[in-house]
Every structure is written in C-alpha cells, then in structure tokens.
Amino acid sequence: MDHNSNDGSADQENRDDTSSIKTSALLAETLQAIDSTHVSVGDLMMQFQRRSFGGVLLILALLAMVPGISVFAGIAMVVPAFQLFIGLPAPVFPNVIQQRQVRVANLQKWGMTISRWVERLETLVVPRWPLLTNRLARRVIGLIILFLGIVVTIPFPFSNFPPALAIICFALGLLERDGVMILIASALSAIAFTIGFTVFYIILNWITEFFGL
C-alpha cells in the first residue's frame, strides 16, 4: 500500500518537474532522448500535453518545418486549432494522427535548430497584455491557426516556414500569456497569408495554363 503511494507521489513529482521546465529545454530533451529510427506523433505530443494547446501547437509547428511531412502537420494542426476555436480546455487527437510515424533523423535535425530559436524567443516572453490571451482572444487565435494550417499544406518549397513560425509565436504567447507575442504572431500570420495566397495564385495560374482552361 505504502509502495503504491510512493510510486504515485513519484509520478506526480515527475509531472510537476516536467511542467516547470522551459519549453525549449523540454523540446531539446525530448528530441535527444529518442533512440529509434521513427517515433509516433502521439509519443512526441505526450511530453507536451500538460502544456495544453501551446505545447501541442509547438510540436506541430516543428513537424510543419520537417520536409516530407509538412502537409500532414498542416492537416493535423487543423484539429487543435478548431478545438481552441470552439473553446475546448485541452486538445484531443484521433488515433490516426497520434499513430503517424515520423523519421527521427529529420526531426532531430530541424528540431534542435528550432529549439534554439524558441530559447531565444523565450527571453522576450513574459506574461503581459492579458486581454490578448483571454477566452475570446484564444478563440480568434484558434481560427487564425486553422487557416495557417491550411497554408502549411500548400505543396511549394519553403512556403511552410512563415506559417510555422507564426504558429510557434502563437504557441509561446499561449504558454506564457504574452499578448505582445500574440501580436507578433498575428503580424507574421499576415505575411504568411500573403505568401500563401501568392503561391496559391501562381499554382492555380500554372494549372490553368497547362490544361488550357
């Protein structure tokens, strides 16, 4: 009985320790701890579930920058974005998304770089301007991220970077209740939407000319 109680206390302590680690450090530790060739999206997100939407969106933004799976990441991003928009307290994913396998070599290559970016951004992130992270604002953020997820899926080289960077800033803003970071993310979103619309127009125009429509 005492043994089980001690185990439960240890598990709770581990969870509390994890929740106190900076997001950039947790991201780096999570990536370095992977010792297999592939990892599931569900296993990746498990470390960040306690950070709710901010942590999960950060992981998906990372995946959105990895070549070969950005389209999947963009589609997967629609799920938490819609749940944030409708006011759910925490993201819930279907098994088809959680079971998706990701190549660890590419993930670690991009992930460690992004972890350093996040670490630099964290020095600027503090709780401020709470009006921009209240319940209504979070719903608007969810809607913006939903459309950013769609932009990520555009199959054009490097068009996934601007929306993914905007989502990283949104994630940090949500994690630390930083309204200034939300404003920065919103400005980056405007740039991402402009680039996405331009790329979409170019692709559509090329298809039209190619098929003589």
C-alpha positions as CSV (number, residue, x, y, z in Angstrom):
1,M,0.0,0.0,0.0
2,D,2.8,2.4,1.0
3,H,4.8,1.3,-2.1
4,N,2.0,2.2,-4.4
5,S,1.5,5.5,-2.6
6,N,5.2,6.3,-3.1
7,D,5.1,5.4,-6.8
8,G,2.1,7.8,-7.2
9,S,4.0,10.6,-5.4
10,A,7.0,10.0,-7.6
11,D,4.9,10.1,-10.8
12,Q,3.2,13.4,-9.6
13,E,6.7,14.8,-8.8
14,N,8.0,13.9,-12.3
15,R,5.0,15.5,-13.9
16,D,5.4,18.7,-11.8
17,D,9.2,18.8,-12.7
18,T,8.3,18.4,-16.4
19,S,5.8,21.2,-16.2
20,S,8.4,23.6,-14.7
21,I,11.0,23.0,-17.4
22,K,11.2,25.7,-20.1
23,T,9.6,24.7,-23.3
24,S,12.8,24.9,-25.3
25,A,14.6,22.7,-22.8
26,L,11.8,20.2,-22.8
27,L,11.8,20.1,-26.6
28,A,15.6,19.6,-26.8
29,E,15.5,16.8,-24.1
30,T,12.5,15.1,-25.8
31,L,14.3,15.0,-29.2
32,Q,17.7,13.9,-27.7
33,A,16.0,11.1,-25.8
34,I,14.6,9.4,-28.9
35,D,16.8,6.3,-29.7
36,S,14.8,4.8,-32.5
37,T,14.6,5.5,-36.2
38,H,11.0,6.5,-36.1
39,V,8.7,8.0,-33.5
40,S,4.9,8.4,-33.4
41,V,3.3,11.9,-33.3
42,G,1.4,10.7,-30.2
43,D,4.6,9.9,-28.3
44,L,6.0,13.3,-29.2
45,M,3.0,15.2,-28.0
46,M,2.7,13.2,-24.8
47,Q,5.5,15.2,-23.2
48,F,3.7,18.5,-24.0
49,Q,0.1,17.5,-23.2
50,R,0.3,19.2,-19.8
51,R,1.1,22.5,-21.6
52,S,-2.2,22.2,-23.4
53,F,-2.7,23.9,-26.8
54,G,0.6,25.9,-26.6
55,G,2.8,22.9,-26.2
56,V,1.0,20.7,-28.8
57,L,0.9,23.5,-31.4
58,L,4.7,24.0,-30.9
59,I,5.3,20.3,-31.7
60,L,3.1,20.5,-34.8
61,A,4.8,23.7,-35.9
62,L,8.1,21.8,-35.6
63,L,6.7,19.0,-37.7
64,A,5.5,21.5,-40.2
65,M,9.1,22.5,-40.9
66,V,10.3,18.9,-41.5
67,P,10.5,18.1,-45.2
68,G,8.1,15.4,-46.3
69,I,5.6,15.7,-43.5
70,S,4.6,19.4,-43.6
71,V,1.4,18.6,-45.4
72,F,0.4,16.0,-42.7
73,A,1.4,18.5,-40.0
74,G,-0.8,21.2,-41.6
75,I,-3.8,18.8,-41.7
76,A,-3.1,17.7,-38.1
77,M,-2.9,21.3,-37.0
78,V,-6.5,21.9,-38.0
79,V,-7.6,19.6,-35.2
80,P,-6.3,21.6,-32.1
81,A,-6.9,24.9,-33.9
82,F,-10.6,24.1,-34.3
83,Q,-10.8,22.8,-30.7
84,L,-9.2,26.0,-29.5
85,F,-11.7,28.0,-31.6
86,I,-14.7,26.2,-30.1
87,G,-13.4,26.7,-26.6
88,L,-12.3,23.2,-25.5
89,P,-9.9,23.2,-22.5
90,A,-7.3,20.9,-24.0
91,P,-6.6,19.3,-27.4
92,V,-7.8,15.8,-28.2
93,F,-6.5,13.9,-31.2
94,P,-7.8,10.9,-33.2
95,N,-5.7,7.8,-33.3
96,V,-4.9,8.2,-37.0
97,I,-2.9,11.4,-36.1
98,Q,-1.3,10.0,-33.0
99,Q,-0.1,6.8,-34.7
100,R,1.6,8.6,-37.6
101,Q,5.3,7.8,-37.7
102,V,8.0,10.4,-38.2
103,R,11.6,9.8,-39.2
104,V,13.7,10.8,-36.2
105,A,16.9,11.9,-38.1
106,N,15.0,14.7,-39.9
107,L,13.1,15.6,-36.8
108,Q,16.2,15.9,-34.7
109,K,18.0,17.9,-37.4
110,W,15.2,20.5,-37.6
111,G,14.1,20.2,-34.0
112,M,17.3,21.2,-32.4
113,T,17.6,24.3,-34.6
114,I,14.0,25.3,-33.7
115,S,14.7,24.6,-30.1
116,R,17.5,27.2,-30.2
117,W,15.1,29.7,-31.9
118,V,12.5,29.0,-29.2
119,E,15.1,29.5,-26.5
120,R,16.0,33.0,-27.9
121,L,12.3,33.9,-28.1
122,E,11.7,32.8,-24.5
123,T,14.0,35.5,-23.3
124,L,11.5,38.0,-24.7
125,V,8.3,36.2,-23.5
126,V,6.7,37.4,-20.2
127,P,3.1,37.5,-19.0
128,R,1.6,40.8,-20.3
129,W,-1.4,42.3,-22.0
130,P,-3.7,39.5,-20.8
131,L,-6.6,40.8,-22.9
132,L,-5.0,39.2,-25.9
133,T,-4.9,35.8,-24.3
134,N,-8.4,35.7,-22.7
135,R,-11.1,33.2,-23.7
136,L,-12.4,35.3,-26.6
137,A,-8.9,36.0,-27.9
138,R,-8.0,32.4,-27.7
139,R,-10.9,31.5,-30.0
140,V,-9.8,34.1,-32.5
141,I,-6.2,32.7,-32.3
142,G,-7.7,29.2,-32.9
143,L,-9.3,30.4,-36.1
144,I,-6.2,32.1,-37.4
145,I,-4.1,29.0,-36.7
146,L,-6.7,26.9,-38.5
147,F,-6.1,28.9,-41.7
148,L,-2.3,28.9,-41.1
149,G,-2.6,25.1,-41.0
150,I,-4.2,25.2,-44.4
151,V,-1.4,27.4,-45.7
152,V,1.2,24.9,-44.4
153,T,-0.3,22.2,-46.7
154,I,0.5,24.2,-49.9
155,P,2.9,22.0,-51.8
156,F,5.5,24.6,-52.6
157,P,9.2,24.8,-51.4
158,F,9.6,26.8,-48.2
159,S,6.0,28.1,-48.2
160,N,5.5,26.2,-44.9
161,F,8.1,28.2,-43.0
162,P,6.3,31.6,-42.5
163,P,3.0,30.0,-41.1
164,A,5.0,27.5,-39.0
165,L,7.0,30.4,-37.5
166,A,3.8,32.3,-36.8
167,I,2.3,29.3,-35.0
168,I,5.5,29.0,-32.9
169,C,5.0,32.6,-31.7
170,F,1.3,31.9,-31.1
171,A,2.2,28.8,-29.0
172,L,4.7,30.8,-26.9
173,G,2.1,33.5,-26.4
174,L,-0.4,31.0,-25.2
175,L,2.1,29.2,-23.0
176,E,3.2,32.4,-21.2
177,R,0.0,34.5,-21.6
178,D,2.1,37.0,-23.5
179,G,-0.1,39.4,-25.6
180,V,2.9,41.0,-27.2
181,M,4.0,37.7,-28.6
182,I,0.4,37.2,-29.9
183,L,0.7,40.5,-31.7
184,I,4.0,39.4,-33.3
185,A,2.4,36.1,-34.3
186,S,-0.5,38.0,-35.9
187,A,1.9,40.1,-37.9
188,L,3.7,37.0,-39.1
189,S,0.4,35.5,-39.9
190,A,-0.4,38.4,-42.2
191,I,2.9,37.8,-44.0
192,A,2.2,34.0,-44.2
193,F,-1.2,34.6,-45.6
194,T,0.1,37.0,-48.3
195,I,2.8,34.5,-49.3
196,G,0.3,31.6,-49.2
197,F,-2.2,33.5,-51.4
198,T,0.6,34.4,-53.8
199,V,1.8,30.9,-54.1
200,F,-1.7,29.5,-54.5
201,Y,-2.4,32.0,-57.2
202,I,0.8,31.0,-59.1
203,I,0.0,27.3,-58.8
204,L,-3.6,27.9,-59.9
205,N,-2.5,30.1,-62.9
206,W,0.1,27.4,-63.9
207,I,-2.6,24.6,-63.8
208,T,-5.0,26.8,-65.8
209,E,-2.4,27.5,-68.5
210,F,-1.1,23.9,-68.5
211,F,-4.6,22.4,-69.1
212,G,-5.7,25.3,-71.3
213,L,-8.6,26.2,-69.1
